[in-house]
Amino acid sequence: MVAGDFLGRLVPRLGLFNFIEGGIDHLILGVHHVNEFAPNPMTYDLAFQGSGVILLVVGWMIIRSTTTKLRNSS
C-alpha cells in the first residue's frame, strides 16, 4: 500500500506542474515551446497540456483505489 500511496501523491503533482507550467510558459507567455522546430508548435504545447490532465486523472484514480483498499482492509 505504501507504493500506491506514494504514486498517488506523486503523479497528480507532476500533472499539476505540467498543466500550470505549460499554461503559463507555453500558452500565455510564449517563453518557449515543447518543440520549437515543429511547423505548428501549438500542437505539441496542447499535447503537453493534455498529458498534465491525464496525469492528474491517473493520480486521482490511484489515490481513490488506495484509500478504498485501506478502508476495506480495516
PQR file of N, CA, C, O and H, with PARSE charges and radii, in Angstrom:
ATOM      1  N   MET A   1       0.813  -1.213   0.000 -0.4000 1.5000
ATOM      2  CA  MET A   1       0.000   0.000   0.000 -0.0000 2.0000
ATOM      3  C   MET A   1       0.850   1.268   0.000  0.5500 1.7000
ATOM      4  O   MET A   1       0.405   2.324  -0.450 -0.5500 1.4000
ATOM      5  N   VAL A   2       2.057   1.156   0.501 -0.4000 1.5000
ATOM      6  CA  VAL A   2       2.903   2.340   0.574 -0.0000 2.0000
ATOM      7  C   VAL A   2       3.264   2.839  -0.815  0.5500 1.7000
ATOM      8  O   VAL A   2       3.262   4.047  -1.054 -0.5500 1.4000
ATOM      9  H   VAL A   2       2.418   0.299   0.867  0.4000 1.0000
ATOM     10  N   ALA A   3       3.576   1.927  -1.741 -0.4000 1.5000
ATOM     11  CA  ALA A   3       3.922   2.343  -3.105 -0.0000 2.0000
ATOM     12  C   ALA A   3       2.736   3.024  -3.784  0.5500 1.7000
ATOM     13  O   ALA A   3       2.907   4.030  -4.474 -0.5500 1.4000
ATOM     14  H   ALA A   3       3.578   0.946  -1.547  0.4000 1.0000
ATOM     15  N   GLY A   4       1.536   2.479  -3.591 -0.4000 1.5000
ATOM     16  CA  GLY A   4       0.348   3.093  -4.173 -0.0000 2.0000
ATOM     17  C   GLY A   4       0.087   4.468  -3.608  0.5500 1.7000
ATOM     18  O   GLY A   4      -0.322   5.375  -4.332 -0.5500 1.4000
ATOM     19  H   GLY A   4       1.397   1.663  -3.031  0.4000 1.0000
ATOM     20  N   ASP A   5       0.318   4.628  -2.326 -0.4000 1.5000
ATOM     21  CA  ASP A   5       0.130   5.932  -1.697 -0.0000 2.0000
ATOM     22  C   ASP A   5       1.159   6.931  -2.219  0.5500 1.7000
ATOM     23  O   ASP A   5       0.829   8.086  -2.486 -0.5500 1.4000
ATOM     24  H   ASP A   5       0.649   3.891  -1.738  0.4000 1.0000
ATOM     25  N   PHE A   6       2.412   6.481  -2.363 -0.4000 1.5000
ATOM     26  CA  PHE A   6       3.466   7.350  -2.889 -0.0000 2.0000
ATOM     27  C   PHE A   6       3.147   7.786  -4.315  0.5500 1.7000
ATOM     28  O   PHE A   6       3.221   8.972  -4.635 -0.5500 1.4000
ATOM     29  H   PHE A   6       2.680   5.542  -2.146  0.4000 1.0000
ATOM     30  N   LEU A   7       2.793   6.827  -5.173 -0.4000 1.5000
ATOM     31  CA  LEU A   7       2.455   7.157  -6.563 -0.0000 2.0000
ATOM     32  C   LEU A   7       1.214   8.032  -6.630  0.5500 1.7000
ATOM     33  O   LEU A   7       1.129   8.942  -7.455 -0.5500 1.4000
ATOM     34  H   LEU A   7       2.733   5.863  -4.913  0.4000 1.0000
ATOM     35  N   GLY A   8       0.263   7.755  -5.767 -0.4000 1.5000
ATOM     36  CA  GLY A   8      -0.959   8.553  -5.742 -0.0000 2.0000
ATOM     37  C   GLY A   8      -0.713   9.996  -5.379  0.5500 1.7000
ATOM     38  O   GLY A   8      -1.477  10.880  -5.768 -0.5500 1.4000
ATOM     39  H   GLY A   8       0.332   7.016  -5.096  0.4000 1.0000
ATOM     40  N   ARG A   9       0.340  10.238  -4.643 -0.4000 1.5000
ATOM     41  CA  ARG A   9       0.677  11.622  -4.295 -0.0000 2.0000
ATOM     42  C   ARG A   9       1.620  12.260  -5.313  0.5500 1.7000
ATOM     43  O   ARG A   9       1.581  13.472  -5.524 -0.5500 1.4000
ATOM     44  H   ARG A   9       0.960   9.520  -4.327  0.4000 1.0000
ATOM     45  N   LEU A  10       2.473  11.438  -5.947 -0.4000 1.5000
ATOM     46  CA  LEU A  10       3.456  11.963  -6.880 -0.0000 2.0000
ATOM     47  C   LEU A  10       2.859  12.291  -8.250  0.5500 1.7000
ATOM     48  O   LEU A  10       3.100  13.371  -8.790 -0.5500 1.4000
ATOM     49  H   LEU A  10       2.504  10.453  -5.776  0.4000 1.0000
ATOM     50  N   VAL A  11       2.094  11.378  -8.800 -0.4000 1.5000
ATOM     51  CA  VAL A  11       1.590  11.515 -10.171 -0.0000 2.0000
ATOM     52  C   VAL A  11       0.712  12.754 -10.357  0.5500 1.7000
ATOM     53  O   VAL A  11       0.921  13.482 -11.327 -0.5500 1.4000
ATOM     54  H   VAL A  11       1.898  10.501  -8.361  0.4000 1.0000
ATOM     55  N   PRO A  12      -0.254  13.033  -9.486 -0.5600 1.5000
ATOM     56  CA  PRO A  12      -1.044  14.249  -9.722  0.2800 2.0000
ATOM     57  C   PRO A  12      -0.238  15.533  -9.556  0.5500 1.7000
ATOM     58  O   PRO A  12      -0.554  16.545 -10.182 -0.5500 1.4000
ATOM     59  N   ARG A  13       0.784  15.505  -8.732 -0.4000 1.5000
ATOM     60  CA  ARG A  13       1.623  16.694  -8.591 -0.0000 2.0000
ATOM     61  C   ARG A  13       2.420  16.951  -9.860  0.5500 1.7000
ATOM     62  O   ARG A  13       2.584  18.097 -10.278 -0.5500 1.4000
ATOM     63  H   ARG A  13       1.040  14.683  -8.224  0.4000 1.0000
ATOM     64  N   LEU A  14       2.914  15.879 -10.471 -0.4000 1.5000
ATOM     65  CA  LEU A  14       3.602  16.034 -11.749 -0.0000 2.0000
ATOM     66  C   LEU A  14       2.643  16.565 -12.812  0.5500 1.7000
ATOM     67  O   LEU A  14       3.007  17.430 -13.609 -0.5500 1.4000
ATOM     68  H   LEU A  14       2.781  14.948 -10.132  0.4000 1.0000
ATOM     69  N   GLY A  15       1.424  16.046 -12.819 -0.4000 1.5000
ATOM     70  CA  GLY A  15       0.424  16.513 -13.773 -0.0000 2.0000
ATOM     71  C   GLY A  15       0.062  17.973 -13.552  0.5500 1.7000
ATOM     72  O   GLY A  15      -0.086  18.739 -14.504 -0.5500 1.4000
ATOM     73  H   GLY A  15       1.129  15.343 -12.172  0.4000 1.0000
ATOM     74  N   LEU A  16      -0.080  18.347 -12.297 -0.4000 1.5000
ATOM     75  CA  LEU A  16      -0.404  19.741 -11.988 -0.0000 2.0000
ATOM     76  C   LEU A  16       0.733  20.664 -12.415  0.5500 1.7000
ATOM     77  O   LEU A  16       0.488  21.744 -12.953 -0.5500 1.4000
ATOM     78  H   LEU A  16       0.040  17.725 -11.523  0.4000 1.0000
ATOM     79  N   PHE A  17       1.973  20.243 -12.178 -0.4000 1.5000
ATOM     80  CA  PHE A  17       3.119  21.034 -12.620 -0.0000 2.0000
ATOM     81  C   PHE A  17       3.104  21.193 -14.135  0.5500 1.7000
ATOM     82  O   PHE A  17       3.263  22.302 -14.645 -0.5500 1.4000
ATOM     83  H   PHE A  17       2.172  19.366 -11.742  0.4000 1.0000
ATOM     84  N   ASN A  18       2.913  20.085 -14.861 -0.4000 1.5000
ATOM     85  CA  ASN A  18       2.871  20.157 -16.325 -0.0000 2.0000
ATOM     86  C   ASN A  18       1.780  21.108 -16.790  0.5500 1.7000
ATOM     87  O   ASN A  18       1.998  21.920 -17.690 -0.5500 1.4000
ATOM     88  H   ASN A  18       2.784  19.184 -14.447  0.4000 1.0000
ATOM     89  N   PHE A  19       0.622  21.009 -16.186 -0.4000 1.5000
ATOM     90  CA  PHE A  19      -0.509  21.823 -16.612 -0.0000 2.0000
ATOM     91  C   PHE A  19      -0.261  23.310 -16.345  0.5500 1.7000
ATOM     92  O   PHE A  19      -0.499  24.148 -17.214 -0.5500 1.4000
ATOM     93  H   PHE A  19       0.445  20.349 -15.455  0.4000 1.0000
ATOM     94  N   ILE A  20       0.214  23.631 -15.149 -0.4000 1.5000
ATOM     95  CA  ILE A  20       0.423  25.040 -14.797 -0.0000 2.0000
ATOM     96  C   ILE A  20       1.609  25.621 -15.563  0.5500 1.7000
ATOM     97  O   ILE A  20       1.508  26.704 -16.140 -0.5500 1.4000
ATOM     98  H   ILE A  20       0.408  22.951 -14.442  0.4000 1.0000
ATOM     99  N   GLU A  21       2.740  24.897 -15.569 -0.4000 1.5000
ATOM    100  CA  GLU A  21       3.926  25.390 -16.269 -0.0000 2.0000
ATOM    101  C   GLU A  21       3.660  25.510 -17.764  0.5500 1.7000
ATOM    102  O   GLU A  21       4.069  26.486 -18.393 -0.5500 1.4000
ATOM    103  H   GLU A  21       2.822  24.017 -15.100  0.4000 1.0000
ATOM    104  N   GLY A  22       2.984  24.532 -18.326 -0.4000 1.5000
ATOM    105  CA  GLY A  22       2.661  24.588 -19.747 -0.0000 2.0000
ATOM    106  C   GLY A  22       1.711  25.721 -20.070  0.5500 1.7000
ATOM    107  O   GLY A  22       1.861  26.392 -21.092 -0.5500 1.4000
ATOM    108  H   GLY A  22       2.652  23.740 -17.815  0.4000 1.0000
ATOM    109  N   GLY A  23       0.748  25.936 -19.216 -0.4000 1.5000
ATOM    110  CA  GLY A  23      -0.211  27.014 -19.446 -0.0000 2.0000
ATOM    111  C   GLY A  23       0.426  28.384 -19.382  0.5500 1.7000
ATOM    112  O   GLY A  23       0.133  29.256 -20.200 -0.5500 1.4000
ATOM    113  H   GLY A  23       0.626  25.392 -18.386  0.4000 1.0000
ATOM    114  N   ILE A  24       1.301  28.569 -18.408 -0.4000 1.5000
ATOM    115  CA  ILE A  24       1.933  29.877 -18.236 -0.0000 2.0000
ATOM    116  C   ILE A  24       3.043  30.095 -19.269  0.5500 1.7000
ATOM    117  O   ILE A  24       3.017  31.062 -20.030 -0.5500 1.4000
ATOM    118  H   ILE A  24       1.539  27.860 -17.744  0.4000 1.0000
ATOM    119  N   ASP A  25       4.023  29.174 -19.283 -0.4000 1.5000
ATOM    120  CA  ASP A  25       5.201  29.379 -20.138 -0.0000 2.0000
ATOM    121  C   ASP A  25       4.910  29.171 -21.613  0.5500 1.7000
ATOM    122  O   ASP A  25       5.376  29.949 -22.446 -0.5500 1.4000
ATOM    123  H   ASP A  25       4.045  28.389 -18.665  0.4000 1.0000
ATOM    124  N   HIS A  26       4.155  28.146 -21.952 -0.4000 1.5000
ATOM    125  CA  HIS A  26       3.943  27.815 -23.363 -0.0000 2.0000
ATOM    126  C   HIS A  26       2.803  28.620 -23.985  0.5500 1.7000
ATOM    127  O   HIS A  26       2.956  29.196 -25.062 -0.5500 1.4000
ATOM    128  H   HIS A  26       3.776  27.515 -21.275  0.4000 1.0000
ATOM    129  N   LEU A  27       1.672  28.655 -23.306 -0.4000 1.5000
ATOM    130  CA  LEU A  27       0.483  29.238 -23.926 -0.0000 2.0000
ATOM    131  C   LEU A  27       0.330  30.739 -23.657  0.5500 1.7000
ATOM    132  O   LEU A  27       0.064  31.504 -24.584 -0.5500 1.4000
ATOM    133  H   LEU A  27       1.547  28.188 -22.431  0.4000 1.0000
ATOM    134  N   ILE A  28       0.492  31.165 -22.413 -0.4000 1.5000
ATOM    135  CA  ILE A  28       0.236  32.573 -22.076 -0.0000 2.0000
ATOM    136  C   ILE A  28       1.428  33.460 -22.443  0.5500 1.7000
ATOM    137  O   ILE A  28       1.285  34.429 -23.188 -0.5500 1.4000
ATOM    138  H   ILE A  28       0.708  30.544 -21.660  0.4000 1.0000
ATOM    139  N   LEU A  29       2.604  33.117 -21.911 -0.4000 1.5000
ATOM    140  CA  LEU A  29       3.779  33.966 -22.131 -0.0000 2.0000
ATOM    141  C   LEU A  29       4.520  33.653 -23.426  0.5500 1.7000
ATOM    142  O   LEU A  29       5.163  34.535 -23.994 -0.5500 1.4000
ATOM    143  H   LEU A  29       2.720  32.330 -21.306  0.4000 1.0000
ATOM    144  N   GLY A  30       4.442  32.429 -23.893 -0.4000 1.5000
ATOM    145  CA  GLY A  30       5.166  32.031 -25.094 -0.0000 2.0000
ATOM    146  C   GLY A  30       6.675  32.064 -24.914  0.5500 1.7000
ATOM    147  O   GLY A  30       7.413  32.293 -25.872 -0.5500 1.4000
ATOM    148  H   GLY A  30       3.919  31.712 -23.431  0.4000 1.0000
ATOM    149  N   VAL A  31       7.140  31.833 -23.676 -0.4000 1.5000
ATOM    150  CA  VAL A  31       8.569  31.867 -23.372 -0.0000 2.0000
ATOM    151  C   VAL A  31       9.311  30.823 -24.188  0.5500 1.7000
ATOM    152  O   VAL A  31      10.349  31.112 -24.783 -0.5500 1.4000
ATOM    153  H   VAL A  31       6.540  31.647 -22.897  0.4000 1.0000
ATOM    154  N   HIS A  32       8.786  29.630 -24.213 -0.4000 1.5000
ATOM    155  CA  HIS A  32       9.356  28.546 -25.008 -0.0000 2.0000
ATOM    156  C   HIS A  32       8.247  27.590 -25.377  0.5500 1.7000
ATOM    157  O   HIS A  32       7.141  27.682 -24.844 -0.5500 1.4000
ATOM    158  H   HIS A  32       7.942  29.396 -23.730  0.4000 1.0000
ATOM    159  N   HIS A  33       8.527  26.684 -26.272 -0.4000 1.5000
ATOM    160  CA  HIS A  33       7.553  25.688 -26.694 -0.0000 2.0000
ATOM    161  C   HIS A  33       8.142  24.298 -26.496  0.5500 1.7000
ATOM    162  O   HIS A  33       9.358  24.151 -26.369 -0.5500 1.4000
ATOM    163  H   HIS A  33       9.426  26.609 -26.705  0.4000 1.0000
ATOM    164  N   VAL A  34       7.298  23.290 -26.470 -0.4000 1.5000
ATOM    165  CA  VAL A  34       7.753  21.925 -26.300 -0.0000 2.0000
ATOM    166  C   VAL A  34       8.656  21.532 -27.463  0.5500 1.7000
ATOM    167  O   VAL A  34       9.698  20.909 -27.257 -0.5500 1.4000
ATOM    168  H   VAL A  34       6.310  23.410 -26.574  0.4000 1.0000
ATOM    169  N   ASN A  35       8.266  21.888 -28.676 -0.4000 1.5000
ATOM    170  CA  ASN A  35       9.061  21.601 -29.865 -0.0000 2.0000
ATOM    171  C   ASN A  35       9.156  22.897 -30.678  0.5500 1.7000
ATOM    172  O   ASN A  35       8.242  23.255 -31.420 -0.5500 1.4000
ATOM    173  H   ASN A  35       7.420  22.394 -28.844  0.4000 1.0000
ATOM    174  N   GLU A  36      10.265  23.571 -30.520 -0.4000 1.5000
ATOM    175  CA  GLU A  36      10.451  24.870 -31.178 -0.0000 2.0000
ATOM    176  C   GLU A  36      10.510  24.767 -32.706  0.5500 1.7000
ATOM    177  O   GLU A  36      10.163  25.721 -33.403 -0.5500 1.4000
ATOM    178  H   GLU A  36      11.008  23.280 -29.918  0.4000 1.0000
ATOM    179  N   PHE A  37      10.944  23.620 -33.229 -0.4000 1.5000
ATOM    180  CA  PHE A  37      11.200  23.495 -34.659 -0.0000 2.0000
ATOM    181  C   PHE A  37      10.057  22.858 -35.435  0.5500 1.7000
ATOM    182  O   PHE A  37      10.177  22.626 -36.638 -0.5500 1.4000
ATOM    183  H   PHE A  37      11.226  22.845 -32.664  0.4000 1.0000
ATOM    184  N   ALA A  38       8.957  22.575 -34.762 -0.4000 1.5000
ATOM    185  CA  ALA A  38       7.805  21.981 -35.440 -0.0000 2.0000
ATOM    186  C   ALA A  38       7.115  23.040 -36.295  0.5500 1.7000
ATOM    187  O   ALA A  38       7.160  24.227 -35.971 -0.5500 1.4000
ATOM    188  H   ALA A  38       8.860  22.763 -33.785  0.4000 1.0000
ATOM    189  N   PRO A  39       6.474  22.615 -37.390 -0.5600 1.5000
ATOM    190  CA  PRO A  39       5.728  23.582 -38.205  0.2800 2.0000
ATOM    191  C   PRO A  39       4.624  24.277 -37.405  0.5500 1.7000
ATOM    192  O   PRO A  39       4.323  25.449 -37.635 -0.5500 1.4000
ATOM    193  N   ASN A  40       4.026  23.544 -36.467 -0.4000 1.5000
ATOM    194  CA  ASN A  40       2.981  24.111 -35.617 -0.0000 2.0000
ATOM    195  C   ASN A  40       3.282  23.732 -34.168  0.5500 1.7000
ATOM    196  O   ASN A  40       2.815  22.693 -33.701 -0.5500 1.4000
ATOM    197  H   ASN A  40       4.270  22.593 -36.281  0.4000 1.0000
ATOM    198  N   PRO A  41       4.059  24.560 -33.442 -0.5600 1.5000
ATOM    199  CA  PRO A  41       4.430  24.207 -32.074  0.2800 2.0000
ATOM    200  C   PRO A  41       3.245  24.166 -31.111  0.5500 1.7000
ATOM    201  O   PRO A  41       3.334  23.549 -30.050 -0.5500 1.4000
ATOM    202  N   MET A  42       2.143  24.812 -31.469 -0.4000 1.5000
ATOM    203  CA  MET A  42       0.967  24.804 -30.595 -0.0000 2.0000
ATOM    204  C   MET A  42       0.420  23.388 -30.409  0.5500 1.7000
ATOM    205  O   MET A  42      -0.122  23.070 -29.351 -0.5500 1.4000
ATOM    206  H   MET A  42       2.071  25.313 -32.332  0.4000 1.0000
ATOM    207  N   THR A  43       0.556  22.541 -31.424 -0.4000 1.5000
ATOM    208  CA  THR A  43       0.089  21.157 -31.313 -0.0000 2.0000
ATOM    209  C   THR A  43       0.821  20.442 -30.184  0.5500 1.7000
ATOM    210  O   THR A  43       0.200  19.744 -29.382 -0.5500 1.4000
ATOM    211  H   THR A  43       0.996  22.800 -32.284  0.4000 1.0000
ATOM    212  N   TYR A  44       2.132  20.614 -30.119 -0.4000 1.5000
ATOM    213  CA  TYR A  44       2.923  19.980 -29.072 -0.0000 2.0000
ATOM    214  C   TYR A  44       2.614  20.598 -27.706  0.5500 1.7000
ATOM    215  O   TYR A  44       2.572  19.892 -26.698 -0.5500 1.4000
ATOM    216  H   TYR A  44       2.636  21.181 -30.771  0.4000 1.0000
ATOM    217  N   ASP A  45       2.402  21.891 -27.673 -0.4000 1.5000
ATOM    218  CA  ASP A  45       2.071  22.548 -26.415 -0.0000 2.0000
ATOM    219  C   ASP A  45       0.735  22.040 -25.867  0.5500 1.7000
ATOM    220  O   ASP A  45       0.604  21.806 -24.666 -0.5500 1.4000
ATOM    221  H   ASP A  45       2.436  22.465 -28.491  0.4000 1.0000
ATOM    222  N   LEU A  46      -0.240  21.873 -26.732 -0.4000 1.5000
ATOM    223  CA  LEU A  46      -1.540  21.363 -26.282 -0.0000 2.0000
ATOM    224  C   LEU A  46      -1.457  19.899 -25.873  0.5500 1.7000
ATOM    225  O   LEU A  46      -2.150  19.476 -24.947 -0.5500 1.4000
ATOM    226  H   LEU A  46      -0.134  22.063 -27.708  0.4000 1.0000
ATOM    227  N   ALA A  47      -0.621  19.124 -26.549 -0.4000 1.5000
ATOM    228  CA  ALA A  47      -0.417  17.730 -26.141 -0.0000 2.0000
ATOM    229  C   ALA A  47       0.239  17.674 -24.763  0.5500 1.7000
ATOM    230  O   ALA A  47      -0.079  16.799 -23.957 -0.5500 1.4000
ATOM    231  H   ALA A  47      -0.059  19.467 -27.301  0.4000 1.0000
ATOM    232  N   PHE A  48       1.141  18.594 -24.495 -0.4000 1.5000
ATOM    233  CA  PHE A  48       1.775  18.685 -23.173 -0.0000 2.0000
ATOM    234  C   PHE A  48       0.727  19.003 -22.113  0.5500 1.7000
ATOM    235  O   PHE A  48       0.743  18.430 -21.024 -0.5500 1.4000
ATOM    236  H   PHE A  48       1.400  19.305 -25.150  0.4000 1.0000
ATOM    237  N   GLN A  49      -0.181  19.919 -22.436 -0.4000 1.5000
ATOM    238  CA  GLN A  49      -1.278  20.242 -21.520 -0.0000 2.0000
ATOM    239  C   GLN A  49      -2.138  19.002 -21.268  0.5500 1.7000
ATOM    240  O   GLN A  49      -2.526  18.721 -20.134 -0.5500 1.4000
ATOM    241  H   GLN A  49      -0.193  20.385 -23.320  0.4000 1.0000
ATOM    242  N   GLY A  50      -2.426  18.273 -22.337 -0.4000 1.5000
ATOM    243  CA  GLY A  50      -3.223  17.056 -22.208 -0.0000 2.0000
ATOM    244  C   GLY A  50      -2.544  16.015 -21.339  0.5500 1.7000
ATOM    245  O   GLY A  50      -3.210  15.314 -20.578 -0.5500 1.4000
ATOM    246  H   GLY A  50      -2.111  18.501 -23.258  0.4000 1.0000
ATOM    247  N   SER A  51      -1.218  15.905 -21.443 -0.4000 1.5000
ATOM    248  CA  SER A  51      -0.503  14.945 -20.604 -0.0000 2.0000
ATOM    249  C   SER A  51      -0.623  15.329 -19.135  0.5500 1.7000
ATOM    250  O   SER A  51      -0.704  14.457 -18.269 -0.5500 1.4000
ATOM    251  H   SER A  51      -0.677  16.475 -22.061  0.4000 1.0000
ATOM    252  N   GLY A  52      -0.636  16.624 -18.851 -0.4000 1.5000
ATOM    253  CA  GLY A  52      -0.833  17.064 -17.468 -0.0000 2.0000
ATOM    254  C   GLY A  52      -2.191  16.673 -16.938  0.5500 1.7000
ATOM    255  O   GLY A  52      -2.309  16.235 -15.794 -0.5500 1.4000
ATOM    256  H   GLY A  52      -0.571  17.332 -19.554  0.4000 1.0000
ATOM    257  N   VAL A  53      -3.217  16.825 -17.752 -0.4000 1.5000
ATOM    258  CA  VAL A  53      -4.570  16.442 -17.339 -0.0000 2.0000
ATOM    259  C   VAL A  53      -4.657  14.929 -17.136  0.5500 1.7000
ATOM    260  O   VAL A  53      -5.270  14.463 -16.176 -0.5500 1.4000
ATOM    261  H   VAL A  53      -3.121  17.181 -18.682  0.4000 1.0000
ATOM    262  N   ILE A  54      -4.047  14.172 -18.034 -0.4000 1.5000
ATOM    263  CA  ILE A  54      -4.066  12.705 -17.911 -0.0000 2.0000
ATOM    264  C   ILE A  54      -3.365  12.275 -16.623  0.5500 1.7000
ATOM    265  O   ILE A  54      -3.861  11.399 -15.914 -0.5500 1.4000
ATOM    266  H   ILE A  54      -3.548  14.550 -18.814  0.4000 1.0000
ATOM    267  N   LEU A  55      -2.228  12.877 -16.316 -0.4000 1.5000
ATOM    268  CA  LEU A  55      -1.523  12.537 -15.080 -0.0000 2.0000
ATOM    269  C   LEU A  55      -2.358  12.889 -13.854  0.5500 1.7000
ATOM    270  O   LEU A  55      -2.355  12.145 -12.873 -0.5500 1.4000
ATOM    271  H   LEU A  55      -1.825  13.589 -16.891  0.4000 1.0000
ATOM    272  N   LEU A  56      -3.063  13.998 -13.896 -0.4000 1.5000
ATOM    273  CA  LEU A  56      -3.949  14.353 -12.780 -0.0000 2.0000
ATOM    274  C   LEU A  56      -5.038  13.309 -12.586  0.5500 1.7000
ATOM    275  O   LEU A  56      -5.315  12.902 -11.458 -0.5500 1.4000
ATOM    276  H   LEU A  56      -3.065  14.603 -14.693  0.4000 1.0000
ATOM    277  N   VAL A  57      -5.653  12.878 -13.666 -0.4000 1.5000
ATOM    278  CA  VAL A  57      -6.734  11.889 -13.584 -0.0000 2.0000
ATOM    279  C   VAL A  57      -6.206  10.543 -13.101  0.5500 1.7000
ATOM    280  O   VAL A  57      -6.821   9.904 -12.247 -0.5500 1.4000
ATOM    281  H   VAL A  57      -5.428  13.209 -14.583  0.4000 1.0000
ATOM    282  N   VAL A  58      -5.070  10.109 -13.641 -0.4000 1.5000
ATOM    283  CA  VAL A  58      -4.495   8.823 -13.221 -0.0000 2.0000
ATOM    284  C   VAL A  58      -4.104   8.875 -11.745  0.5500 1.7000
ATOM    285  O   VAL A  58      -4.343   7.919 -11.007 -0.5500 1.4000
ATOM    286  H   VAL A  58      -4.569  10.628 -14.335  0.4000 1.0000
ATOM    287  N   GLY A  59      -3.513   9.967 -11.317 -0.4000 1.5000
ATOM    288  CA  GLY A  59      -3.164  10.115  -9.901 -0.0000 2.0000
ATOM    289  C   GLY A  59      -4.384  10.092  -9.006  0.5500 1.7000
ATOM    290  O   GLY A  59      -4.363   9.479  -7.939 -0.5500 1.4000
ATOM    291  H   GLY A  59      -3.318  10.744 -11.917  0.4000 1.0000
ATOM    292  N   TRP A  60      -5.438  10.748  -9.427 -0.4000 1.5000
ATOM    293  CA  TRP A  60      -6.677  10.729  -8.655 -0.0000 2.0000
ATOM    294  C   TRP A  60      -7.226   9.310  -8.557  0.5500 1.7000
ATOM    295  O   TRP A  60      -7.719   8.904  -7.505 -0.5500 1.4000
ATOM    296  H   TRP A  60      -5.455  11.246 -10.294  0.4000 1.0000
ATOM    297  N   MET A  61      -7.142   8.556  -9.652 -0.4000 1.5000
ATOM    298  CA  MET A  61      -7.622   7.173  -9.640 -0.0000 2.0000
ATOM    299  C   MET A  61      -6.774   6.304  -8.702  0.5500 1.7000
ATOM    300  O   MET A  61      -7.312   5.436  -8.015 -0.5500 1.4000
ATOM    301  H   MET A  61      -6.741   8.885 -10.507  0.4000 1.0000
ATOM    302  N   ILE A  62      -5.468   6.526  -8.666 -0.4000 1.5000
ATOM    303  CA  ILE A  62      -4.596   5.769  -7.757 -0.0000 2.0000
ATOM    304  C   ILE A  62      -4.938   6.093  -6.312  0.5500 1.7000
ATOM    305  O   ILE A  62      -5.041   5.194  -5.478 -0.5500 1.4000
ATOM    306  H   ILE A  62      -5.031   7.232  -9.223  0.4000 1.0000
ATOM    307  N   ILE A  63      -5.114   7.375  -6.013 -0.4000 1.5000
ATOM    308  CA  ILE A  63      -5.475   7.780  -4.648 -0.0000 2.0000
ATOM    309  C   ILE A  63      -6.800   7.152  -4.245  0.5500 1.7000
ATOM    310  O   ILE A  63      -6.949   6.638  -3.136 -0.5500 1.4000
ATOM    311  H   ILE A  63      -5.030   8.106  -6.690  0.4000 1.0000
ATOM    312  N   ARG A  64      -7.749   7.200  -5.151 -0.4000 1.5000
ATOM    313  CA  ARG A  64      -9.081   6.648  -4.856 -0.0000 2.0000
ATOM    314  C   ARG A  64      -9.017   5.148  -4.600  0.5500 1.7000
ATOM    315  O   ARG A  64      -9.638   4.659  -3.657 -0.5500 1.4000
ATOM    316  H   ARG A  64      -7.629   7.618  -6.052  0.4000 1.0000
ATOM    317  N   SER A  65      -8.277   4.409  -5.422 -0.4000 1.5000
ATOM    318  CA  SER A  65      -8.195   2.956  -5.226 -0.0000 2.0000
ATOM    319  C   SER A  65      -7.417   2.615  -3.965  0.5500 1.7000
ATOM    320  O   SER A  65      -7.755   1.649  -3.280 -0.5500 1.4000
ATOM    321  H   SER A  65      -7.771   4.806  -6.188  0.4000 1.0000
ATOM    322  N   THR A  66      -6.387   3.380  -3.643 -0.4000 1.5000
ATOM    323  CA  THR A  66      -5.605   3.125  -2.442 -0.0000 2.0000
ATOM    324  C   THR A  66      -6.429   3.365  -1.192  0.5500 1.7000
ATOM    325  O   THR A  66      -6.388   2.558  -0.263 -0.5500 1.4000
ATOM    326  H   THR A  66      -6.112   4.165  -4.199  0.4000 1.0000
ATOM    327  N   THR A  67      -7.183   4.467  -1.148 -0.4000 1.5000
ATOM    328  CA  THR A  67      -7.995   4.747   0.036 -0.0000 2.0000
ATOM    329  C   THR A  67      -9.136   3.751   0.166  0.5500 1.7000
ATOM    330  O   THR A  67      -9.530   3.412   1.282 -0.5500 1.4000
ATOM    331  H   THR A  67      -7.216   5.123  -1.902  0.4000 1.0000
ATOM    332  N   THR A  68      -9.676   3.274  -0.956 -0.4000 1.5000
ATOM    333  CA  THR A  68     -10.733   2.266  -0.898 -0.0000 2.0000
ATOM    334  C   THR A  68     -10.195   0.969  -0.324  0.5500 1.7000
ATOM    335  O   THR A  68     -10.855   0.335   0.498 -0.5500 1.4000
ATOM    336  H   THR A  68      -9.355   3.549  -1.863  0.4000 1.0000
ATOM    337  N   LYS A  69      -8.987   0.561  -0.752 -0.4000 1.5000
ATOM    338  CA  LYS A  69      -8.378  -0.660  -0.234 -0.0000 2.0000
ATOM    339  C   LYS A  69      -8.075  -0.517   1.255  0.5500 1.7000
ATOM    340  O   LYS A  69      -8.247  -1.471   2.014 -0.5500 1.4000
ATOM    341  H   LYS A  69      -8.450   1.077  -1.420  0.4000 1.0000
ATOM    342  N   LEU A  70      -7.630   0.655   1.678 -0.4000 1.5000
ATOM    343  CA  LEU A  70      -7.330   0.873   3.104 -0.0000 2.0000
ATOM    344  C   LEU A  70      -8.603   0.807   3.934  0.5500 1.7000
ATOM    345  O   LEU A  70      -8.588   0.250   5.032 -0.5500 1.4000
ATOM    346  H   LEU A  70      -7.490   1.430   1.062  0.4000 1.0000
ATOM    347  N   ARG A  71      -9.692   1.354   3.443 -0.4000 1.5000
ATOM    348  CA  ARG A  71     -10.960   1.308   4.182 -0.0000 2.0000
ATOM    349  C   ARG A  71     -11.490  -0.103   4.296  0.5500 1.7000
ATOM    350  O   ARG A  71     -12.016  -0.490   5.339 -0.5500 1.4000
ATOM    351  H   ARG A  71      -9.704   1.806   2.552  0.4000 1.0000
ATOM    352  N   ASN A  72     -11.356  -0.874   3.233 -0.4000 1.5000
ATOM    353  CA  ASN A  72     -11.876  -2.234   3.228 -0.0000 2.0000
ATOM    354  C   ASN A  72     -11.030  -3.194   4.043  0.5500 1.7000
ATOM    355  O   ASN A  72     -11.538  -4.221   4.493 -0.5500 1.4000
ATOM    356  H   ASN A  72     -10.928  -0.559   2.386  0.4000 1.0000
ATOM    357  N   SER A  73      -9.736  -2.886   4.249 -0.4000 1.5000
ATOM    358  CA  SER A  73      -8.863  -3.788   4.987 -0.0000 2.0000
ATOM    359  C   SER A  73      -9.001  -3.619   6.493  0.5500 1.7000
ATOM    360  O   SER A  73      -8.573  -4.495   7.243 -0.5500 1.4000
ATOM    361  H   SER A  73      -9.324  -2.052   3.884  0.4000 1.0000
ATOM    362  N   SER A  74      -9.585  -2.516   6.957 -0.4000 1.5000
ATOM    363  CA  SER A  74      -9.696  -2.318   8.391 -0.0000 2.0000
ATOM    364  C   SER A  74     -11.012  -2.751   8.969  0.5500 1.7000
ATOM    365  O   SER A  74     -11.225  -2.634  10.175 -0.5500 1.4000
ATOM    366  H   SER A  74      -9.933  -1.803   6.347  0.4000 1.0000
TER
END
